[in-house]
Amino acid sequence: MGLKVVVDMNVCQDHGQCVFAAPEVFELDDNGRLVVMVEEPDESMRSAVEDAADVCPVQAITIEG
């Protein structure tokens, strides 16, 4: 099983820190809401995705795999 990114949108407050940490995976839409562009990123993105989870102020990001 590969890497899987799960964001609890009920917890997410759209701070956008994950966007800075892993812009290939996360972005904010035109309304400022978080969008997960790549739910199953390549293993090469693991470090960036883990950083994104770590910097989330509300710990809304979970990494599986």
DAZIHU-V814231 format. One line per field, one symbol per residue. ss: DSSP state (@ for helix, = for strand, . for the rest). psi: psi as a letter, one per 40 degrees, with the letter a starting at -180 (. if undefined). A space follows every 50 residues. Layout:
# DAZIHU-V814231
ss->???
psi->???
This chain:
# DAZIHU-V814231
ss->...====.........@@@@@....===.....===......@@@@@@@@ @@@@@.....====.
psi->hahhhhhheddhefdedddddgeediihadeeihhhdgdgiideeddddd ddddehdefehihi.
